[in-house]
Amino acid sequence: MGMLDSVPAVRRIDTDRSTLCAFDIVGTVTSADLENLFGLMEAAYILHPSIDVLLRLTDCEGFEGHGFERSTVREGTTAAGQHVGRCAVVGEGDGIAESRRLFVAVGAEETRHFSADEEDDAWAWLEAQPL
């Protein structure tokens, strides 16, 4: 495995709003990436009982279909269902449907899809800006 093979698919985006977790998702999401995503969100829940989420998919090839620990998915989606209000999914590609399903399944109050050209609209809808 080369150095670039280990670059995580999920990367946090700093924002001007403490109750918004924003992530850039690039490539194929592995089980380690999903654990990282849920872990970052769990850290936010400690500080804020209610958060919003923005997922920006950049050349996202979808979610690796195998290797996900059922307990990780169950625990992560259960916690998200208790804490996530709105979720904006930005971009195109294979990961859009899977990302939306993930956050609709967790019970996010509202999940909206924005094309890559509408990213500014997604940030406005969430009343935040990237730093």
N, CA, C and O atoms as CSV, one atom per row, in Angstrom:
chain,resi,resn,atom,element,x,y,z
A,1,MET,N,N,0.848,-1.173,0.000
A,1,MET,CA,C,0.000,0.000,0.000
A,1,MET,C,C,0.893,1.236,0.000
A,1,MET,O,O,1.779,1.370,0.844
A,2,GLY,N,N,0.658,2.126,-0.939
A,2,GLY,CA,C,1.429,3.352,-1.005
A,2,GLY,C,C,0.891,4.405,-0.057
A,2,GLY,O,O,-0.192,4.253,0.507
A,3,MET,N,N,1.650,5.465,0.112
A,3,MET,CA,C,1.257,6.530,1.032
A,3,MET,C,C,-0.105,7.123,0.660
A,3,MET,O,O,-0.907,7.413,1.548
A,4,LEU,N,N,-0.376,7.304,-0.608
A,4,LEU,CA,C,-1.632,7.913,-1.025
A,4,LEU,C,C,-2.816,6.968,-0.896
A,4,LEU,O,O,-3.963,7.415,-0.876
A,5,ASP,N,N,-2.554,5.659,-0.808
A,5,ASP,CA,C,-3.638,4.702,-0.645
A,5,ASP,C,C,-4.316,4.829,0.709
A,5,ASP,O,O,-5.455,4.391,0.869
A,6,SER,N,N,-3.637,5.421,1.690
A,6,SER,CA,C,-4.180,5.488,3.040
A,6,SER,C,C,-4.859,6.821,3.356
A,6,SER,O,O,-5.232,7.066,4.503
A,7,VAL,N,N,-5.022,7.673,2.362
A,7,VAL,CA,C,-5.685,8.953,2.590
A,7,VAL,C,C,-7.159,8.688,2.896
A,7,VAL,O,O,-7.840,8.015,2.123
A,8,PRO,N,N,-7.653,9.212,4.017
A,8,PRO,CA,C,-9.054,8.945,4.366
A,8,PRO,C,C,-10.027,9.576,3.377
A,8,PRO,O,O,-9.772,10.650,2.831
A,9,ALA,N,N,-11.145,8.889,3.155
A,9,ALA,CA,C,-12.176,9.397,2.246
A,9,ALA,C,C,-13.028,10.458,2.914
A,9,ALA,O,O,-13.640,11.273,2.224
A,10,VAL,N,N,-13.085,10.471,4.243
A,10,VAL,CA,C,-13.904,11.428,4.989
A,10,VAL,C,C,-12.974,12.447,5.642
A,10,VAL,O,O,-12.101,12.094,6.434
A,11,ARG,N,N,-13.177,13.709,5.296
A,11,ARG,CA,C,-12.343,14.787,5.836
A,11,ARG,C,C,-13.237,15.885,6.385
A,11,ARG,O,O,-14.184,16.318,5.730
A,12,ARG,N,N,-12.926,16.327,7.591
A,12,ARG,CA,C,-13.725,17.367,8.236
A,12,ARG,C,C,-13.479,18.722,7.567
A,12,ARG,O,O,-12.352,19.043,7.190
A,13,ILE,N,N,-14.540,19.506,7.426
A,13,ILE,CA,C,-14.457,20.870,6.912
A,13,ILE,C,C,-14.749,21.802,8.078
A,13,ILE,O,O,-15.810,21.705,8.694
A,14,ASP,N,N,-13.831,22.697,8.387
A,14,ASP,CA,C,-14.068,23.683,9.439
A,14,ASP,C,C,-15.133,24.667,8.972
A,14,ASP,O,O,-15.147,25.076,7.811
A,15,THR,N,N,-16.031,25.047,9.893
A,15,THR,CA,C,-17.106,25.979,9.555
A,15,THR,C,C,-17.178,27.089,10.594
A,15,THR,O,O,-16.519,27.038,11.632
A,16,ASP,N,N,-17.988,28.086,10.292
A,16,ASP,CA,C,-18.173,29.197,11.225
A,16,ASP,C,C,-19.319,28.928,12.202
A,16,ASP,O,O,-19.722,29.831,12.935
A,17,ARG,N,N,-19.841,27.721,12.225
A,17,ARG,CA,C,-20.971,27.379,13.095
A,17,ARG,C,C,-20.631,26.115,13.884
A,17,ARG,O,O,-20.402,25.056,13.299
A,18,SER,N,N,-20.600,26.227,15.198
A,18,SER,CA,C,-20.172,25.104,16.038
A,18,SER,C,C,-21.162,23.942,16.034
A,18,SER,O,O,-20.792,22.818,16.370
A,19,THR,N,N,-22.408,24.197,15.660
A,19,THR,CA,C,-23.418,23.133,15.657
A,19,THR,C,C,-23.614,22.523,14.270
A,19,THR,O,O,-24.637,21.896,13.995
A,20,LEU,N,N,-22.630,22.712,13.409
A,20,LEU,CA,C,-22.658,22.107,12.075
A,20,LEU,C,C,-21.410,21.249,11.904
A,20,LEU,O,O,-20.288,21.724,12.082
A,21,CYS,N,N,-21.615,19.984,11.558
A,21,CYS,CA,C,-20.513,19.091,11.192
A,21,CYS,C,C,-20.511,19.000,9.675
A,21,CYS,O,O,-21.489,18.557,9.073
A,22,ALA,N,N,-19.421,19.415,9.061
A,22,ALA,CA,C,-19.319,19.378,7.605
A,22,ALA,C,C,-18.163,18.469,7.214
A,22,ALA,O,O,-17.105,18.472,7.843
A,23,PHE,N,N,-18.391,17.687,6.155
A,23,PHE,CA,C,-17.395,16.715,5.728
A,23,PHE,C,C,-17.265,16.715,4.215
A,23,PHE,O,O,-18.250,16.847,3.488
A,24,ASP,N,N,-16.028,16.565,3.755
A,24,ASP,CA,C,-15.738,16.344,2.353
A,24,ASP,C,C,-15.535,14.845,2.204
A,24,ASP,O,O,-14.732,14.261,2.931
A,25,ILE,N,N,-16.236,14.217,1.287
A,25,ILE,CA,C,-16.125,12.784,1.072
A,25,ILE,C,C,-15.598,12.570,-0.337
A,25,ILE,O,O,-16.225,12.964,-1.320
A,26,VAL,N,N,-14.417,11.928,-0.416
A,26,VAL,CA,C,-13.712,11.760,-1.680
A,26,VAL,C,C,-13.396,10.278,-1.885
A,26,VAL,O,O,-12.897,9.619,-0.973
A,27,GLY,N,N,-13.684,9.758,-3.068
A,27,GLY,CA,C,-13.344,8.367,-3.357
A,27,GLY,C,C,-14.375,7.402,-2.800
A,27,GLY,O,O,-15.566,7.710,-2.743
A,28,THR,N,N,-13.906,6.233,-2.390
A,28,THR,CA,C,-14.767,5.192,-1.858
A,28,THR,C,C,-14.698,5.185,-0.339
A,28,THR,O,O,-13.610,5.161,0.236
A,29,VAL,N,N,-15.843,5.207,0.305
A,29,VAL,CA,C,-15.925,5.209,1.764
A,29,VAL,C,C,-15.769,3.778,2.269
A,29,VAL,O,O,-16.543,2.893,1.904
A,30,THR,N,N,-14.761,3.562,3.111
A,30,THR,CA,C,-14.506,2.245,3.693
A,30,THR,C,C,-15.113,2.178,5.090
A,30,THR,O,O,-15.650,3.169,5.584
A,31,SER,N,N,-15.028,1.027,5.717
A,31,SER,CA,C,-15.537,0.883,7.079
A,31,SER,C,C,-14.781,1.800,8.033
A,31,SER,O,O,-15.380,2.361,8.951
A,32,ALA,N,N,-13.467,1.962,7.829
A,32,ALA,CA,C,-12.685,2.866,8.680
A,32,ALA,C,C,-13.145,4.308,8.502
A,32,ALA,O,O,-13.205,5.066,9.470
A,33,ASP,N,N,-13.466,4.687,7.276
A,33,ASP,CA,C,-13.963,6.040,7.019
A,33,ASP,C,C,-15.311,6.265,7.697
A,33,ASP,O,O,-15.553,7.329,8.269
A,34,LEU,N,N,-16.185,5.267,7.634
A,34,LEU,CA,C,-17.495,5.400,8.264
A,34,LEU,C,C,-17.346,5.518,9.782
A,34,LEU,O,O,-18.038,6.316,10.414
A,35,GLU,N,N,-16.449,4.730,10.362
A,35,GLU,CA,C,-16.180,4.836,11.799
A,35,GLU,C,C,-15.654,6.229,12.140
A,35,GLU,O,O,-16.034,6.806,13.159
A,36,ASN,N,N,-14.787,6.766,11.298
A,36,ASN,CA,C,-14.254,8.111,11.503
A,36,ASN,C,C,-15.380,9.147,11.451
A,36,ASN,O,O,-15.449,10.033,12.303
A,37,LEU,N,N,-16.259,9.038,10.455
A,37,LEU,CA,C,-17.378,9.960,10.321
A,37,LEU,C,C,-18.249,9.936,11.569
A,37,LEU,O,O,-18.554,10.983,12.140
A,38,PHE,N,N,-18.648,8.745,11.989
A,38,PHE,CA,C,-19.493,8.634,13.183
A,38,PHE,C,C,-18.759,9.105,14.440
A,38,PHE,O,O,-19.372,9.701,15.325
A,39,GLY,N,N,-17.462,8.846,14.525
A,39,GLY,CA,C,-16.683,9.293,15.684
A,39,GLY,C,C,-16.616,10.808,15.777
A,39,GLY,O,O,-16.752,11.374,16.861
A,40,LEU,N,N,-16.406,11.467,14.642
A,40,LEU,CA,C,-16.378,12.934,14.630
A,40,LEU,C,C,-17.740,13.509,15.010
A,40,LEU,O,O,-17.827,14.518,15.709
A,41,MET,N,N,-18.795,12.858,14.543
A,41,MET,CA,C,-20.139,13.318,14.895
A,41,MET,C,C,-20.420,13.087,16.376
A,41,MET,O,O,-21.026,13.937,17.028
A,42,GLU,N,N,-19.989,11.955,16.913
A,42,GLU,CA,C,-20.197,11.682,18.337
A,42,GLU,C,C,-19.495,12.716,19.206
A,42,GLU,O,O,-20.027,13.112,20.244
A,43,ALA,N,N,-18.318,13.156,18.802
A,43,ALA,CA,C,-17.611,14.199,19.548
A,43,ALA,C,C,-18.423,15.492,19.559
A,43,ALA,O,O,-18.443,16.208,20.561
A,44,ALA,N,N,-19.093,15.789,18.443
A,44,ALA,CA,C,-19.930,16.991,18.372
A,44,ALA,C,C,-21.144,16.865,19.278
A,44,ALA,O,O,-21.572,17.856,19.871
A,45,TYR,N,N,-21.717,15.648,19.401
A,45,TYR,CA,C,-22.900,15.451,20.243
A,45,TYR,C,C,-22.588,15.750,21.711
A,45,TYR,O,O,-23.462,16.189,22.459
A,46,ILE,N,N,-21.365,15.516,22.111
A,46,ILE,CA,C,-20.978,15.787,23.503
A,46,ILE,C,C,-21.113,17.276,23.806
A,46,ILE,O,O,-21.525,17.661,24.900
A,47,LEU,N,N,-20.765,18.101,22.834
A,47,LEU,CA,C,-20.821,19.550,23.019
A,47,LEU,C,C,-22.194,20.141,22.697
A,47,LEU,O,O,-22.602,21.142,23.286
A,48,HIS,N,N,-22.902,19.510,21.752
A,48,HIS,CA,C,-24.167,20.068,21.262
A,48,HIS,C,C,-25.179,18.937,21.095
A,48,HIS,O,O,-24.943,18.026,20.301
A,49,PRO,N,N,-26.287,18.968,21.812
A,49,PRO,CA,C,-27.270,17.888,21.697
A,49,PRO,C,C,-27.948,17.822,20.330
A,49,PRO,O,O,-28.475,16.775,19.953
A,50,SER,N,N,-27.940,18.918,19.591
A,50,SER,CA,C,-28.544,18.936,18.263
A,50,SER,C,C,-27.570,19.576,17.281
A,50,SER,O,O,-27.069,20.676,17.520
A,51,ILE,N,N,-27.301,18.875,16.164
A,51,ILE,CA,C,-26.396,19.398,15.150
A,51,ILE,C,C,-27.028,19.242,13.777
A,51,ILE,O,O,-27.999,18.506,13.603
A,52,ASP,N,N,-26.463,19.946,12.809
A,52,ASP,CA,C,-26.784,19.746,11.411
A,52,ASP,C,C,-25.529,19.185,10.746
A,52,ASP,O,O,-24.431,19.277,11.295
A,53,VAL,N,N,-25.703,18.609,9.570
A,53,VAL,CA,C,-24.590,17.962,8.862
A,53,VAL,C,C,-24.586,18.391,7.408
A,53,VAL,O,O,-25.637,18.497,6.777
A,54,LEU,N,N,-23.390,18.637,6.877
A,54,LEU,CA,C,-23.209,18.871,5.450
A,54,LEU,C,C,-22.211,17.834,4.952
A,54,LEU,O,O,-21.117,17.696,5.499
A,55,LEU,N,N,-22.601,17.105,3.907
A,55,LEU,CA,C,-21.718,16.145,3.251
A,55,LEU,C,C,-21.450,16.658,1.845
A,55,LEU,O,O,-22.370,16.764,1.034
A,56,ARG,N,N,-20.185,16.979,1.550
A,56,ARG,CA,C,-19.810,17.419,0.204
A,56,ARG,C,C,-19.105,16.254,-0.477
A,56,ARG,O,O,-17.999,15.876,-0.089
A,57,LEU,N,N,-19.748,15.690,-1.490
A,57,LEU,CA,C,-19.195,14.550,-2.198
A,57,LEU,C,C,-18.389,15.038,-3.390
A,57,LEU,O,O,-18.928,15.656,-4.308
A,58,THR,N,N,-17.099,14.755,-3.367
A,58,THR,CA,C,-16.186,15.162,-4.422
A,58,THR,C,C,-15.616,13.899,-5.045
A,58,THR,O,O,-14.814,13.210,-4.415
A,59,ASP,N,N,-16.010,13.588,-6.254
A,59,ASP,CA,C,-15.562,12.350,-6.910
A,59,ASP,C,C,-15.825,11.139,-6.036
A,59,ASP,O,O,-15.025,10.205,-6.006
A,60,CYS,N,N,-16.933,11.149,-5.330
A,60,CYS,CA,C,-17.276,10.046,-4.444
A,60,CYS,C,C,-17.739,8.857,-5.270
A,60,CYS,O,O,-18.641,8.970,-6.100
A,61,GLU,N,N,-17.109,7.724,-5.031
A,61,GLU,CA,C,-17.411,6.506,-5.773
A,61,GLU,C,C,-18.383,5.609,-5.014
A,61,GLU,O,O,-18.650,4.488,-5.445
A,62,GLY,N,N,-18.906,6.079,-3.907
A,62,GLY,CA,C,-19.876,5.307,-3.148
A,62,GLY,C,C,-19.270,4.701,-1.899
A,62,GLY,O,O,-18.151,5.025,-1.503
A,63,PHE,N,N,-20.035,3.818,-1.294
A,63,PHE,CA,C,-19.652,3.179,-0.052
A,63,PHE,C,C,-19.219,1.746,-0.343
A,63,PHE,O,O,-19.888,1.020,-1.080
A,64,GLU,N,N,-18.107,1.355,0.238
A,64,GLU,CA,C,-17.625,-0.014,0.090
A,64,GLU,C,C,-18.691,-0.939,0.658
A,64,GLU,O,O,-19.010,-0.856,1.844
A,65,GLY,N,N,-19.237,-1.803,-0.154
A,65,GLY,CA,C,-20.386,-2.602,0.233
A,65,GLY,C,C,-20.131,-3.652,1.289
A,65,GLY,O,O,-21.065,-4.092,1.958
A,66,HIS,N,N,-18.917,-4.053,1.450
A,66,HIS,CA,C,-18.626,-5.096,2.429
A,66,HIS,C,C,-17.686,-4.545,3.493
A,66,HIS,O,O,-17.050,-3.508,3.306
A,67,GLY,N,N,-17.616,-5.239,4.578
A,67,GLY,CA,C,-16.662,-4.863,5.610
A,67,GLY,C,C,-17.210,-3.916,6.657
A,67,GLY,O,O,-16.531,-3.653,7.649
A,68,PHE,N,N,-18.421,-3.392,6.473
A,68,PHE,CA,C,-18.986,-2.516,7.494
A,68,PHE,C,C,-19.456,-3.360,8.664
A,68,PHE,O,O,-20.210,-4.317,8.492
A,69,GLU,N,N,-19.015,-3.006,9.826
A,69,GLU,CA,C,-19.485,-3.678,11.032
A,69,GLU,C,C,-20.931,-3.253,11.272
A,69,GLU,O,O,-21.224,-2.062,11.378
A,70,ARG,N,N,-21.819,-4.216,11.357
A,70,ARG,CA,C,-23.234,-3.883,11.584
A,70,ARG,C,C,-23.416,-3.070,12.859
A,70,ARG,O,O,-24.239,-2.156,12.906
A,71,SER,N,N,-22.644,-3.405,13.895
A,71,SER,CA,C,-22.786,-2.675,15.157
A,71,SER,C,C,-22.354,-1.222,14.995
A,71,SER,O,O,-22.950,-0.337,15.609
A,72,THR,N,N,-21.331,-0.955,14.182
A,72,THR,CA,C,-20.883,0.414,13.943
A,72,THR,C,C,-21.981,1.209,13.249
A,72,THR,O,O,-22.293,2.333,13.644
A,73,VAL,N,N,-22.558,0.621,12.219
A,73,VAL,CA,C,-23.625,1.292,11.470
A,73,VAL,C,C,-24.831,1.508,12.376
A,73,VAL,O,O,-25.399,2.600,12.401
A,74,ARG,N,N,-25.228,0.474,13.124
A,74,ARG,CA,C,-26.395,0.580,14.002
A,74,ARG,C,C,-26.183,1.644,15.070
A,74,ARG,O,O,-27.055,2.486,15.284
A,75,GLU,N,N,-25.038,1.617,15.743
A,75,GLU,CA,C,-24.764,2.596,16.798
A,75,GLU,C,C,-24.640,4.004,16.229
A,75,GLU,O,O,-25.151,4.960,16.812
A,76,GLY,N,N,-23.962,4.129,15.092
A,76,GLY,CA,C,-23.788,5.444,14.481
A,76,GLY,C,C,-25.086,6.046,13.998
A,76,GLY,O,O,-25.335,7.236,14.195
A,77,THR,N,N,-25.920,5.230,13.363
A,77,THR,CA,C,-27.187,5.762,12.861
A,77,THR,C,C,-28.172,6.033,13.998
A,77,THR,O,O,-28.960,6.975,13.921
A,78,THR,N,N,-28.132,5.219,15.044
A,78,THR,CA,C,-29.001,5.471,16.198
A,78,THR,C,C,-28.641,6.791,16.854
A,78,THR,O,O,-29.525,7.595,17.152
A,79,ALA,N,N,-27.364,7.025,17.082
A,79,ALA,CA,C,-26.917,8.283,17.698
A,79,ALA,C,C,-27.248,9.472,16.803
A,79,ALA,O,O,-27.701,10.510,17.284
A,80,ALA,N,N,-27.023,9.319,15.505
A,80,ALA,CA,C,-27.327,10.413,14.577
A,80,ALA,C,C,-28.816,10.723,14.590
A,80,ALA,O,O,-29.215,11.886,14.532
A,81,GLY,N,N,-29.633,9.682,14.667
A,81,GLY,CA,C,-31.080,9.885,14.708
A,81,GLY,C,C,-31.530,10.687,15.915
A,81,GLY,O,O,-32.569,11.345,15.875
A,82,GLN,N,N,-30.763,10.635,16.975
A,82,GLN,CA,C,-31.095,11.372,18.192
A,82,GLN,C,C,-30.553,12.799,18.180
A,82,GLN,O,O,-30.987,13.626,18.983
A,83,HIS,N,N,-29.616,13.104,17.287
A,83,HIS,CA,C,-28.922,14.389,17.357
A,83,HIS,C,C,-28.936,15.229,16.076
A,83,HIS,O,O,-28.745,16.443,16.149
A,84,VAL,N,N,-29.156,14.617,14.902
A,84,VAL,CA,C,-29.048,15.351,13.638
A,84,VAL,C,C,-30.402,15.933,13.254
A,84,VAL,O,O,-31.404,15.222,13.180
A,85,GLY,N,N,-30.410,17.237,13.013
A,85,GLY,CA,C,-31.620,17.914,12.560
A,85,GLY,C,C,-31.693,17.942,11.050
A,85,GLY,O,O,-32.500,17.229,10.453
A,86,ARG,N,N,-30.863,18.753,10.426
A,86,ARG,CA,C,-30.871,18.876,8.968
A,86,ARG,C,C,-29.571,18.319,8.394
A,86,ARG,O,O,-28.513,18.387,9.019
A,87,CYS,N,N,-29.683,17.769,7.191
A,87,CYS,CA,C,-28.507,17.253,6.493
A,87,CYS,C,C,-28.562,17.712,5.050
A,87,CYS,O,O,-29.550,17.486,4.352
A,88,ALA,N,N,-27.492,18.360,4.607
A,88,ALA,CA,C,-27.355,18.757,3.206
A,88,ALA,C,C,-26.318,17.845,2.564
A,88,ALA,O,O,-25.207,17.700,3.074
A,89,VAL,N,N,-26.686,17.234,1.442
A,89,VAL,CA,C,-25.770,16.408,0.669
A,89,VAL,C,C,-25.495,17.166,-0.617
A,89,VAL,O,O,-26.415,17.470,-1.376
A,90,VAL,N,N,-24.211,17.474,-0.864
A,90,VAL,CA,C,-23.819,18.301,-2.006
A,90,VAL,C,C,-22.979,17.471,-2.969
A,90,VAL,O,O,-22.031,16.800,-2.560
A,91,GLY,N,N,-23.332,17.519,-4.249
A,91,GLY,CA,C,-22.514,16.861,-5.260
A,91,GLY,C,C,-23.308,15.905,-6.117
A,91,GLY,O,O,-24.534,15.829,-6.042
A,92,GLU,N,N,-22.576,15.184,-6.928
A,92,GLU,CA,C,-23.151,14.185,-7.819
A,92,GLU,C,C,-22.368,12.894,-7.649
A,92,GLU,O,O,-21.359,12.848,-6.945
A,93,GLY,N,N,-22.841,11.865,-8.295
A,93,GLY,CA,C,-22.091,10.619,-8.318
A,93,GLY,C,C,-22.768,9.492,-7.577
A,93,GLY,O,O,-23.881,9.618,-7.068
A,94,ASP,N,N,-22.050,8.383,-7.537
A,94,ASP,CA,C,-22.585,7.153,-6.965
A,94,ASP,C,C,-22.891,7.264,-5.479
A,94,ASP,O,O,-23.753,6.541,-4.980
A,95,GLY,N,N,-22.214,8.142,-4.762
A,95,GLY,CA,C,-22.402,8.222,-3.321
A,95,GLY,C,C,-23.620,9.008,-2.877
A,95,GLY,O,O,-23.979,8.958,-1.701
A,96,ILE,N,N,-24.265,9.732,-3.777
A,96,ILE,CA,C,-25.398,10.578,-3.393
A,96,ILE,C,C,-26.531,9.762,-2.792
A,96,ILE,O,O,-26.971,10.039,-1.676
A,97,ALA,N,N,-26.999,8.776,-3.509
A,97,ALA,CA,C,-28.135,7.988,-3.024
A,97,ALA,C,C,-27.799,7.314,-1.699
A,97,ALA,O,O,-28.622,7.294,-0.785
A,98,GLU,N,N,-26.591,6.764,-1.594
A,98,GLU,CA,C,-26.208,6.087,-0.355
A,98,GLU,C,C,-26.096,7.063,0.810
A,98,GLU,O,O,-26.503,6.739,1.926
A,99,SER,N,N,-25.558,8.239,0.571
A,99,SER,CA,C,-25.440,9.245,1.623
A,99,SER,C,C,-26.804,9.717,2.089
A,99,SER,O,O,-27.050,9.844,3.288
A,100,ARG,N,N,-27.680,9.973,1.147
A,100,ARG,CA,C,-29.038,10.413,1.514
A,100,ARG,C,C,-29.758,9.327,2.293
A,100,ARG,O,O,-30.403,9.606,3.304
A,101,ARG,N,N,-29.649,8.070,1.818
A,101,ARG,CA,C,-30.298,6.956,2.526
A,101,ARG,C,C,-29.789,6.854,3.950
A,101,ARG,O,O,-30.564,6.609,4.874
A,102,LEU,N,N,-28.494,7.040,4.132
A,102,LEU,CA,C,-27.910,6.943,5.465
A,102,LEU,C,C,-28.552,7.949,6.404
A,102,LEU,O,O,-28.926,7.601,7.524
A,103,PHE,N,N,-28.684,9.207,5.956
A,103,PHE,CA,C,-29.212,10.230,6.850
A,103,PHE,C,C,-30.732,10.245,6.919
A,103,PHE,O,O,-31.286,10.686,7.926
A,104,VAL,N,N,-31.417,9.784,5.899
A,104,VAL,CA,C,-32.865,9.623,5.998
A,104,VAL,C,C,-33.154,8.480,6.971
A,104,VAL,O,O,-34.077,8.563,7.782
A,105,ALA,N,N,-32.358,7.416,6.882
A,105,ALA,CA,C,-32.556,6.252,7.759
A,105,ALA,C,C,-32.331,6.594,9.224
A,105,ALA,O,O,-32.970,6.011,10.099
A,106,VAL,N,N,-31.428,7.534,9.504
A,106,VAL,CA,C,-31.152,7.858,10.899
A,106,VAL,C,C,-32.222,8.772,11.475
A,106,VAL,O,O,-32.246,9.020,12.680
A,107,GLY,N,N,-33.097,9.268,10.631
A,107,GLY,CA,C,-34.171,10.095,11.144
A,107,GLY,C,C,-33.846,11.580,11.176
A,107,GLY,O,O,-34.440,12.332,11.949
A,108,ALA,N,N,-32.896,12.006,10.331
A,108,ALA,CA,C,-32.636,13.438,10.238
A,108,ALA,C,C,-33.960,14.125,9.898
A,108,ALA,O,O,-34.701,13.668,9.028
A,109,GLU,N,N,-34.244,15.217,10.588
A,109,GLU,CA,C,-35.524,15.909,10.379
A,109,GLU,C,C,-35.737,16.272,8.923
A,109,GLU,O,O,-36.844,16.150,8.398
A,110,GLU,N,N,-34.668,16.721,8.270
A,110,GLU,CA,C,-34.783,17.129,6.874
A,110,GLU,C,C,-33.456,16.864,6.179
A,110,GLU,O,O,-32.402,17.269,6.669
A,111,THR,N,N,-33.507,16.189,5.044
A,111,THR,CA,C,-32.324,15.921,4.233
A,111,THR,C,C,-32.582,16.451,2.841
A,111,THR,O,O,-33.587,16.125,2.209
A,112,ARG,N,N,-31.644,17.288,2.365
A,112,ARG,CA,C,-31.800,17.873,1.031
A,112,ARG,C,C,-30.560,17.621,0.209
A,112,ARG,O,O,-29.446,17.601,0.733
A,113,HIS,N,N,-30.760,17.429,-1.092
A,113,HIS,CA,C,-29.653,17.262,-2.024
A,113,HIS,C,C,-29.459,18.549,-2.810
A,113,HIS,O,O,-30.420,19.155,-3.285
A,114,PHE,N,N,-28.204,18.955,-2.938
A,114,PHE,CA,C,-27.833,20.121,-3.735
A,114,PHE,C,C,-26.789,19.664,-4.744
A,114,PHE,O,O,-25.890,18.899,-4.395
A,115,SER,N,N,-26.892,20.119,-5.987
A,115,SER,CA,C,-25.858,19.790,-6.969
A,115,SER,C,C,-24.572,20.521,-6.574
A,115,SER,O,O,-24.590,21.421,-5.734
A,116,ALA,N,N,-23.474,20.127,-7.183
A,116,ALA,CA,C,-22.196,20.773,-6.886
A,116,ALA,C,C,-22.272,22.273,-7.169
A,116,ALA,O,O,-21.666,23.068,-6.451
A,117,ASP,N,N,-23.008,22.663,-8.204
A,117,ASP,CA,C,-23.165,24.081,-8.554
A,117,ASP,C,C,-23.996,24.841,-7.519
A,117,ASP,O,O,-23.963,26.071,-7.481
A,118,GLU,N,N,-24.737,24.120,-6.686
A,118,GLU,CA,C,-25.606,24.740,-5.676
A,118,GLU,C,C,-25.003,24.698,-4.270
A,118,GLU,O,O,-25.717,24.892,-3.286
A,119,GLU,N,N,-23.705,24.449,-4.171
A,119,GLU,CA,C,-23.091,24.327,-2.850
A,119,GLU,C,C,-23.321,25.562,-1.988
A,119,GLU,O,O,-23.581,25.435,-0.792
A,120,ASP,N,N,-23.232,26.750,-2.571
A,120,ASP,CA,C,-23.486,27.974,-1.795
A,120,ASP,C,C,-24.896,27.973,-1.212
A,120,ASP,O,O,-25.109,28.450,-0.097
A,121,ASP,N,N,-25.856,27.440,-1.959
A,121,ASP,CA,C,-27.231,27.344,-1.463
A,121,ASP,C,C,-27.320,26.399,-0.265
A,121,ASP,O,O,-28.076,26.650,0.673
A,122,ALA,N,N,-26.549,25.316,-0.299
A,122,ALA,CA,C,-26.545,24.367,0.825
A,122,ALA,C,C,-26.006,25.032,2.082
A,122,ALA,O,O,-26.582,24.890,3.161
A,123,TRP,N,N,-24.908,25.753,1.945
A,123,TRP,CA,C,-24.346,26.462,3.102
A,123,TRP,C,C,-25.349,27.498,3.626
A,123,TRP,O,O,-25.509,27.649,4.837
A,124,ALA,N,N,-26.019,28.205,2.720
A,124,ALA,CA,C,-27.010,29.207,3.131
A,124,ALA,C,C,-28.177,28.532,3.862
A,124,ALA,O,O,-28.660,29.049,4.869
A,125,TRP,N,N,-28.630,27.376,3.355
A,125,TRP,CA,C,-29.731,26.655,3.984
A,125,TRP,C,C,-29.368,26.254,5.409
A,125,TRP,O,O,-30.222,26.241,6.295
A,126,LEU,N,N,-28.099,25.929,5.621
A,126,LEU,CA,C,-27.624,25.544,6.953
A,126,LEU,C,C,-27.121,26.746,7.766
A,126,LEU,O,O,-26.647,26.588,8.892
A,127,GLU,N,N,-27.227,27.930,7.192
A,127,GLU,CA,C,-26.820,29.172,7.850
A,127,GLU,C,C,-25.389,29.113,8.362
A,127,GLU,O,O,-25.115,29.398,9.528
A,128,ALA,N,N,-24.476,28.735,7.458
A,128,ALA,CA,C,-23.076,28.603,7.821
A,128,ALA,C,C,-22.194,28.853,6.598
A,128,ALA,O,O,-22.672,28.976,5.471
A,129,GLN,N,N,-20.907,28.922,6.860
A,129,GLN,CA,C,-19.901,29.086,5.822
A,129,GLN,C,C,-18.696,28.226,6.164
A,129,GLN,O,O,-18.392,28.029,7.341
A,130,PRO,N,N,-18.000,27.709,5.147
A,130,PRO,CA,C,-16.745,26.998,5.429
A,130,PRO,C,C,-15.671,28.014,5.804
A,130,PRO,O,O,-15.701,29.155,5.342
A,131,LEU,N,N,-14.742,27.605,6.626
A,131,LEU,CA,C,-13.623,28.486,6.987
A,131,LEU,C,C,-12.419,28.176,6.120
A,131,LEU,O,O,-11.373,28.808,6.268
